[in-house]
Every structure is written in structure tokens, then in C-alpha cells.
Amino acid sequence: MYRVDAVLDAVGIDGARDPVALSGGEGRRAALARALVGQPDALLLDEPTNHLDLPTILWLEEWLSSYGGALVMISHDRRFLETVSKQTLWLERGVVRRAEFGFEKFPAWQDEVFAAEEAELARMNTRMRQEMHWLARGVTARRKRNMGRLRALQGLRSERAERKSQVLAAGRQVNLATDSGDLSGRLVIEAENVTKAFGDKRICQDFSTRILRGDRVGLIGPNGAGKTTLLRMLTGELAPDGGVVRLGTNLETAYFDQRRAALDPDKSVWDTLTDGRGDNVWVRGTPQHVVGYMKDFLFSEAQARTPVRALSGGERNRLLLAKLLAKPSNLLILDEPTNDLDMETLDLLEEVLADYDGTLLVVSHDRDFLDRLVTSVIAVEGDAEVSEYVGGYSDYLRQRPAKPANAAPKPPSKPQAQPKPQSARTRLSYNEQRELDQLPSRIDKLTAEIAKLETDLADPALYAKDAARFQTLAARAEAARAELDDAEVRWLELEAKREEAGGK
């Protein structure tokens, strides 16, 4: 009984709860607990880290590392596989390959296999040229004997075509121009002394942060600590109990969340992407043929009319991703984006996000994904403890022990224990205060001017009618963007100085 309670506690499930009342994620954790407590001789785990928080994943890794039975896992979590696996089965394009080493060496092995396939294709191309040269000399003499060679040539052609398609599929590169929308203001989100609680449960206390255009921020922490609540406050969906959240100008927000907006199972891939209107998907204001856009997300042309109900789970997630990224946005919110993704779709997501030039906010338990993607981490530890660190998840682990509560400098979320005497603060001068008061209206005017210029420049007939005017407008648009950047930087400098002086 102790073992049952210990495992249930580790996966975050109350043993007294009715299984019928569990959510989807809770049900999966309960099923995992049931599999572990039975002490089986063999354990089969299908995506075991889905819906687990980071502390639970670390516990599961330790449990499985000491497990004495046979273990077979399917997982997209690279760090988890590197830690636990000792052998690798690779199912790809209908072929199963086995290696006597864990996932840590898989990328190098994968490259070797693809290189060998390309070499085999080159050999087949050479043989094809030789056979075609023989065919060009004529085959009328000794026809019966030559017919067999002709049939062999036809078979070689088919084999070469299949091999070529496999090699191309294996080496397929993603070349996406995601629609990052209009440029947002330099300041995207500013939280100042934000406090939130639900009854006795405290989410954060006097938390402050500033997120600028182009930042890539990861939110981590145990399930139930309040990551999604903090995310909703930062994006203006949920009001804080205390403090202020300011959103920047010209924000266009897109969400890829755990609920994954439902797809119509009766619609085809084509109709899902085009909403049944024509044969184009609009990306960055430019029409792109739906088939070409599909291929960017690893769909084949033959799948264009395939109904959603016939797609695999990974294909459905790729379709959702394709639909989301066709919409203009300069702030992308990702809430547990790697849940239920296969490895291929996860690779695709990482490539797309690497090229995204907007601002990213990511809630995730996938350590490798965070290390590859984010430039800072906000750790929601529970009981109102929220801290900010530079770098990815691995950087967070290195920095966390070096920041004891009473030592190293605190992130801006922590209130100062001893405010400096007013006389020691550097206050804004009269001219600086006046400049600060005027900057918001200047920023608004520049933003409106840039929007007007971009609308004029988007007219395809303008250049043909008046090339000189087109060049003048383009030059002014570039200058206005530079002026806007300078104004926003100056506003941030003066705001920071005002806050430091304790002004309001």
C-alpha cells in the first residue's frame, strides 16, 4: 500500500479521487501510476512524459533507471530518452532498424544511414546510365535474351524512383516564411509588482518583468504552481490582484495551447488550410498555393484531399501548426506545445520557431526543447516564488543553486528589503520628465505613420506609376522605423530611471 501511495504522490494524483472525474492529463498520469506499481516483468510506455511536469519527469527517470525489468518506450522527449534508453529501435518509412546504444547516439547514426542511402542512390544512377546507354545502341538482335534485360531495366527504374523518393523525404528541408505580422512596439509586456492568489493558494507576489520585442521566454514549474495563470496575466487575459501589467503597441497574438482548437474531421487538409475558399493560403500578405504550403509542413500532394479523420495524431498537429502559422502574429503563445507531438513534428516546430522573428512565450516541460529555443526562463516554483533566469533550462539549473535567498542579486520580481534613502536616488530632471511625458504620443504617431506608409507601399501599382515616389516612401518608412526604435529605447531608459527613483 505504501508503494501505491508513493507512486500516486509522485505523479500528482489523489488516490481518493473518482477516476471518472479525472481530466485527460490526470487520467494518463493515473494510468502511468497503475503500470508502475504492479512491478511488471516488462513495461511498455507510450509517450510517458506527456502531461507530466518537470519534477515528475525527473522522478520517473530515476525510477526507470533502477527498474530491473524489460522496458520499451515510445517518446518524443529527447532528454528523457537520452537518460533512460540503452538500445534504440528506429521505425522510419516502413523500415525498422535496431542499434545497441541509447538515443544519445541516435542523431549521428541517423546521419550515417541517410548518407549511405544517398551513396546507394548515386550507385543506382550510375547503373541506370549504363543500362540506358546499352538501350540506346539498339536491342533488336537476340530479342528474347534482351527482353529479360529490358524487364530488369524497368525494375531498376522503379526501384530507383522509390529510392529517390525515400532519400528526398529523408532529407526534406523546411523552408517556411511564417507570417510574423506587423512589427510590434519594442516593449511587448511589462509587469510591475504583480500579485495573484486564489484563496489560500498564492501564485506570485510582487513579481516584475519586462519582455521586449524578439525575446523568447520559457515558463517552467510544477503542475499546479500557476504557470498558465501567470501566462494569462502577462497577456492581459486575467487581471492581477495587485500591481500592473502593460501591453505594448501593435500586438498581434496567436496561441498554440494544450486544448488544440478542434479540427473538423470531415474537412480535407486543403479545405482546412484555405477555409474552403480557393486554392491559396495567405502568408505575409502573399498568396501561396495550398499544395506548396502543405509540403512545407511535410504533407504530400496526395494528402491534399485527405479528410482530417484519416490523419495520424502527428499529422493533425502539423495541420494545426500550419493553420496557426498562416495567421499574422508578432506575439506567439505556446502552452505545452510538445504534448502529443511526434519527433518529426517536433523537429518541424523547432525549425519554424527558429525562423520566427516575433516574440515567444513558451510554457513547456520539454527540457531539450527549451534549451534549443528560449533565451530566458521564468521559474514558477509554487507558494508565490517566481524567479527569472537568463538562458535555457540547463542554464536555469546551473544558476539556481548559486542564488540563495539571502545572497546573490534578486531578479526584479523581488521587493527590495531596504529602500534607499530618497536623497540617494537619481530623480528625473525637468526636461527628462517632460520628454517622458511626450514620448508615448510620439511613439503612437510614428506607429501610425509607419502603418500608413506600409499600406501605400503594398500597392503593386505604385512602383509602376511613380517609381520615384515609391523610393521616397520606402526611405521614409525605413527612417520612421529607426526613429520609432530610438523613441522606444529612450522611453524604456527614462521609465527605468523613474522607477529607480520611486516615481509614479
N, C-alpha and C positions, 0 to 999 in steps of 0.2 A: 504493500500500500504506500510505503514511503517513496518507492521508486516512481509510482504513478503521480503522486503529488509533486515530486521534484521535477519531473518532465513537464507536467502541465504548467507549473510555475515558470519554468524556463521559456516555454513558448507563449506565455501570457494568456492562458485560458483558465477561467474559474471552473473547477471540476463540478460545482453545484449547478451550473447553468444548464438549461434545456438545450440539447443540440439543435432543435428546430429553430430556436431563436438566434442562432449564431449567424453572423454575416458571412459572405463568401470567403473573405480572407480569414476570419476566425475558424470557419469550417475546415479550411485547408490546414491551418495550424493544429487543430484538434486531430485531424486525420494523421498528420505527421507524428504527433504525440502518441497516438494509438499504435503506429507502426514501431516506434522506438521502444516502448515499454514492454513489448512482447518478447524481447530477447530472441529474435528470429535467427536462424542459421544463414539466411540470405535476406538482403534488404534491397528493394527496388524503389528508387526515389525519382519522381518526375518533377523537375523544377522545384526542389525543396526550399530554396531561398525566397521564392515569391511570397510576398506579404509578410516576410519576417523583417524585423528591424535589425540594426547593426549588432547590438549586444547579443541578440538571439542567434544571429548567423555565426558570430564568434564562438558562442557556446556549442552550436551544432557542429562546427568544425572540430572542436576539441573532443566532443562526444564520438564523432565518426572516426577520428584519428585513433582512438583507443578501442574501437569496435572490432571484435575478433572474427566476425562472420564475413561472408561474401557480400560485396557492395557494388551495385550497378546504379549509376546516376545519369540522368539527363539534366543538363543545366546550361544556362547562358551566362552564369556568373563566373567570369574568368578567374578572379582571385580565389573563389571558393574551390573551383576545380584544381587550380594550381596547388592549393593547400592539401586537399584530401586525396586526389586521384593518384594511382600508381600505374595504371595502364589506360590506353585510350582506344576507343572504337570510333572511327570516323565514317559516318554514313553520308555519302555525297554523290549525287547524280546516279542513284541506283546501285552504287558500289559500296561495300563495307570493307574498310581497311583497319588493321589492328596494329598497335605499336606497344612494345613492352616498356613504356615510360609514361609518366603522367602528362597532364595538359601543359605543364610549363614548357615542354619542348615541342608542343604541337605547331606553333607558328613556323618554326624552322623546317619541320617535317612537311608541312603543307606546301611551303615554297619549293622544297625538293621534288615533291610529287608533281606540282604544276610545271616545273622546269623539265622533268622527264617526259611529261605529256607533250610539251612543245617540241622537244627533240624528236619524239616519235612522229609527230605530225610533219616535221621537216623531212624525216626519212621517207615517209609516205609520199610527200610531194615530189621527192627525187624519183622514187619508183614510178609515180604517175607520169612524170615527164618522159621516162624511158619507155614506158608502155605506149604512150601517145606517139612517140617517135616511131616505134615499131608499126603502129596502126597507120601512120601517115605513109609508110612505104608500100602499103597495099597488102591485102590478106587473101587474095583470090586463090593463089596456089595452095594446094593441100588444105582445102577449105575445112574438111572435117576436123583435122588437128587444130586448125586455127580457131574454130568455133569455141573450143574449150578455153583457149587463151582469151578470147573476147569475153566469154562469160566471167572469167577471172577478173578481167579489167573492169567489167561492170560492178562486180562485187567490191573491187578495190575502190571504185568511185564512191559507192555507198558508204563503205567503211570510213573513207577519208572525210566525206561530208559529215558523218556523225562525229568523228573525232574532232573535226574542226569546230563544230558547234559546241562540243564539250569544252574545248580549250578556250573558246571565246567566252562561254558562260562563266568559266572559272576565273578568267582574267577580266571580267566585265568591270569597267570603271564607272563610277557615278560622277556625272558632270552636271550638277544642278545649279540653276540660278534662282535661289529661293527669293521670294518677294519680301524683302525686309521693310517695305513701305517707305513712307517719307521719313526724313531724319527727325528723330526726337530732339528735344532740348538736351543740353549737356547734363543737367540734373534730371534723373529719372525718378528716383524715390528718396525722400528724406524722412526719417523717423526721429523724433526728438522726445526723449523721456517717456516712451510708450509703456503703458501698464495695461495688463489684461488678466482677468480671473473669471472663473465660472464657479461661484460658490466658494468653497474652501480650496479649490484647485487653482493655483497660480500658474499662469503661462509665462509671463515676463513682468519685470519690474524695472521701470526707468531705463528701458532699452533704447539706444540711439544708434543709427547707422545712416550712411549716405551712399546711395548707389548711383553711379554715373553712367552715361551712355557708353555702351560697349562692355560693361562689366559682366562677368559670368560668375554668379553666386550660387553656391550649393547650400542647402539647408539639410542638416542631419540631426539625428537624435532618436531615442527610443520611441516605439509606438505609444501614442497617448500623451507624449510630452508637450504637444502643441505645435508641431511643425506646420501643419496645414492651417491652423488658426493664425499663426504668425504670418504665413504667406498671404492669407486673406486680408489681414490688417495692412500689410505692406502694399497691397494692390488696391486698397480702398474699398474692398467688398465688405469689410467688417470694421466697425468703429472701435477704437480702443477705449478703455475705461478712463484712461488719463493720458496726457501727452498729445502730440500732434503728428500726423502723417501728411506730408505734402507730396503731391504727384507733379511731375514735370509737364512741360508743354508738348503738344502734338504727339501724344502717346497713342499707338495702335496696338492693342493687346490681343494675343492669341493663346489658347490654352490646350495643352495635351495632358489630360488628367487621368486619374485612376478609373473614372467611370467610363471613359472612352465612348463618346457620343455614339449612339446606336446607328448601325448601317441597315438600310432596307435590304433584307435578304433576297427580295425579288428583283432588285435593280442589278443591272450589269455593271462591270467595272467602268465601262465607258460612260454610262448614264450617271454613275455616282460622282465621277470627276467633273462632268460637264453640266450636271443637274438637268440632263435631258435636253440641253439647248445647244444644238450644233455639234461641231466636232473639234472645238478648240478649248483649251484651258488657258486662262489669262494669268500670266506670271510676270511681275514687274511691269504691268501695263501693256504687255506684248502678248498677242495670241500665240500659243504653242499647240501644235496638233496633239490630240489626246494620246495617240499611239506612241509618239516620241516621248511624251511626258511619262507615260506608263513605263516605258523601258528604263527611264531614269530611276524608277523605283523597283527595278528587277522583275517586272512583268513582261511576258512575251506578247507579241502581237496577237497570237492565237487566243489569249485570255481576254481580249477586249470585250467580247460579248458574253463572257462567263458570268453567271449570276453570283452574287455575293455568297449565297448559301453553299456554293460549291468550293469556296476558297478555304484554304487551311487557316489556322489561327494566326500564323505568322504573316500570311498574305493579307488577311483582314487588317492587321495592324499596319502593314505597309500601305494599304489603301487609305486608312485613316490619316496616316502621316502625309501621304501625297495630297490629300484633300486639305489638310490643315496648312501645309506649307505653300499652297497656291494662293492663300489669302494674304493680303498685305499686313505686315505687323513689324513693329520695331521693338516690342517687348514680348518675349516668348516665355510663358509659364509652363514648366514641366513638372507635374506632380506624379512621382514614381513612374517615370516613362518606360523603364526597362521591365516592369512586371509583364509577364506573358509574352515577351518578345523572344523570337528565336535568334540564334547567333548572327545569321545573315542580316536580319532586320536591325539588330543592334549595331552591327558594323555600318549599315546604311545610315542609321540615325546619327552616329558619331561623325560620319563624313559630312552629312548635311549640316549639322550644328557647327562643325569646324569652320564652315564657309559662311555661316550666318553672321552678318555684321551689325545686328541689333543687340539688345541687352537680354541676358538669360537669367531666369530664376529657376533653380532646379531642386526639387525635393527628391532624394534618392537614397537607397540603401546599398547601391552597387558601387563598391569601393574603386574598382578599376575604371568604371565609367566616370566617376567624379574626378579621379586623378587625371584622366585624359582631357577633361572638359573645363573644369571650373578654375577660376583664379583666386577665389576666396571662399571661405566656409563660415556659415553661421551655425553654431552648435547649440541646439535646444536640449539642454541636459535634464530638464524637469525641475519642479519647485522654483520656478521663476529664474533659473540660472540660464542665461543666454549670453554666449560669448562669440567674438568674431576673430577669425584667423586668416592669414594670408596663405594662399596656395590651395592644393587639393587635399584629399583625405589623408594621404600619407604625411603631408606637411602638418596637418592638424594633430596627428598622433605624436609627431616629434615635438611640436610646440606645447602641447597640452601639459605634459609633466613639468615643463620649465616655467609654468606660470602659476605658482602657488597663490593662494588667496590674498596673502599679505605682502607679496613681493613684487614681481615684475609689473610693468605698466599695464593697466587695465584697458580693455577696449572701451570705446566711447559709451558702451551701454551701462557702465558702472558709474554711479554718482561719486563725486569727489568727497573724500572723508572730511578734509579740512579746506573749505573755500579760502582762497587767498584774500587778504585784506583788499578792500576796494581800491586803496591807494596804489596797490601793486599792479592793477590791471591796466592794460593799454586800451583806452577808450577811443572810439571813432572821433576824428576831428569833425568840425562843422562841415567842411567840404566833402569829406568821405560820407557822412551821413546823408548829405544832400544827393551825392552820387548814387548811394544805395537806394534811396527813395525813387530815383528816376530810372534806374536800370530795368525794373520789371516792365515798364511801359515801352522802353527802347527794345527790349527782347521781344515783346509782343509785336511791335511794328516791323522789326526785321523778319520775324517768323512769317507774318502776313505778306510782306514784300516778296520773300523767297517763294512762298506758295503761289503768288500771282505770276512771278517770273517763270516758275516751272510749268505752270499751266500754259502760258504763252509759248514756251519753248517746245511743249509737247505737240503743238500744232504742226503736222507734217508739211503743210503748205507754206509755212513761214519762210523756211530757208529758200524754197524755190522762188517765192515772191520778192523777198528782200534779204539777201544774204548778209548785207552789212548790218541790218537791224538785228538779225539772228545773232551775229557775233557780239554786238553791243549788249544784248540782253544776257547772253551766256557769260560775258565778262562780268557784268553787274551781279549776276546770280552767284558767281564764284566769290566776288568781293563781299557780297552780303553774308554768305555763309561764314567767311573768315571773321567778319565783324560780329556775327552772332556768337561764334566760338569765343572771341575775345570778351564780349559782354558777359557771357555766362561764366567764364573763368573769373572775371573781375567780381561778379555778383557773389560767387562762391567764396572768394577771398574775403570780401567785406562782411559777408554773413558769418563766416568763421570768426573773424575778428570781433564782430558784435557779440556773438555768443560767448566768446572767451572773456569779454568784458562784463558779461552778465546782463547785457541789454535785452530789450524786448522789441 
